[in-house]
Amino acid sequence: MATLKESKTLIESAYLTKGTIGNVGMPGAPIVHFSLVVSPEQNTVSGIVEITQAVDRPTIKVNVTGNIRYTGYGDITKIVNLSGEYIVSVPPPAIGSYLQKFTTYLDVNNNWNGTGGFTFGTQKVDDVPVTSAN
C-alpha cells in the first residue's frame, strides 16, 4: 500500500493533455477530440475521446484506457495505444443496442504533435495528423 507521500508524488506527476486526431478542415472527415490523463510512472493513459463528423451523425463519446511507451530517440518520443467501447442503438423498426469497439494509436513528440490513426465501427483512419491543444 502506498504511503500518503508516495500517493501525492504520483498525483503530482500525472498530467492532462488535449488535442485532435484527424484531418481537421476536410469536409466529412471523422475527427477524434481527446482529453487524457497521463501517468508517466505507471505508463498508463485514460480519459475520454469524442468522435465528430461533418455529416448527419450524432457525436460519439468513449471512455478510453491504454498505455504509453517512451522511445528515447528521434522526433517521435511517445507511442500511445488506447481502446474503449461505446453503445450503438439500432435504428427503428429494429429494437436493441450493441457495443462497438474504438481503438487509436498516436506517435507523438513531447508536445503531443505527430501522426496517428483510429478505428470505430467499420471505419478505419490511418496516418492522420495529431495536433495538441495544450
N, C-alpha and C positions, 0 to 999 in steps of 0.2 A: 504494500500500500504506500502510495506517495505521501510524503510529508507536505505540510502547507507551503513551505518554502519551495519544494520541488514543483508542486502544482502551480504556484504563482509564476515560476520561471517558464513552464510550458505554455501557460496562457499568454504571457508577455511576448513569447517568441512567435506565436501564431499571428497571421496577418490576413487581411481581406484583399482580394483582387477582383476587379470587374472588367468586362470587355465584351467584344463580339467576335463571332466566328462566322465567316461567310463573305460573299461579295455584296457588301452594303452598296446600295445605289443601283444594283442590277434589277430591273423590273421582274417581279415574280420569284426571285431567288429566296430560298429559305435562309433566315438569319437566326443564329443562336446568340442570345444575350446571357452572359454568365455572371454570377456573383458567388465567389468561392472563398472559403476559409482554408488557408494552407497551414499545416503544421509541419515545418521542416524537420524537426527532431523525430517525428513519428512517420515521416514520408507519406502523410495522408492528406487528402483534399476532400472537402464536402461542401455542399451548397445547393444552389438552385439554378436551373437554366430555364430560359423561356424561348420557345421557338416561334418566330413570327414569319409570315409570308404575305406578300402583297397581292394575295388572291382572297377570295371569299372563304376563308377558313378561320376557325377560332384559334386563339393563341394557345399553345401547349406549354404547361409548366411541369417541370420534372425535378424531383429531389434526386441529387446525384452524389455518389461517393466514388473514391478511387485512390490512386497513388501518384506520387511524383518521384521522379528519378533525376538526379543531377549528373550531367555528362562530364563536367570538369574541363571541357575544352571547346574551342570554336565559338561561333556566334550562337548556336543553339545550346543553351545551358540547362534547360529543363525539358523533360518529356513527361507529359501528364496524360493519364488514361482515366476516363470517368464512365460510369454507367448508371442507369436507373430505369424505372418503369413508370408508365402513365396509363390512365384508363381511357379507353376509346368506347364511346357509346355507338351502338348500331343504329343507323337511321331507320325510321318507320318505312314499311309496315313491320319490320322485324323488331324483336324485343331483346334487349340484353346489352352486355358490355364485355370487354376483354382487356387484358393487359398487353401493352405494346412496349417493346424494348427501345431504349435510347442509349447510344454509345458515342463517345467522342475521343479524339486524341489531339493533343496540342504539342507542337515542337516550337518552343519559345525561348527568347533571350531573357536576361534579368529584368527587363522592363515589361515582360509578358506580351511582346510582339513577335510574330513569326507566322507559321503556317499550321494548318490542322485540317480536320475533317470530322464528319459526324454521320450517323445513320439514325433514322427513325421511320417506323413503318416500313414501307418498301423503298423509301428514298435513301440514297447514298450520295454524300457530297464529299469529295476529296480535294486536297491541295488548294485550300482557300485561305485568305488572309485571317490571321488572328490579331486583333487590334485591342490594345489596352485602353481602358477608360480611367486608369488610376491617376 
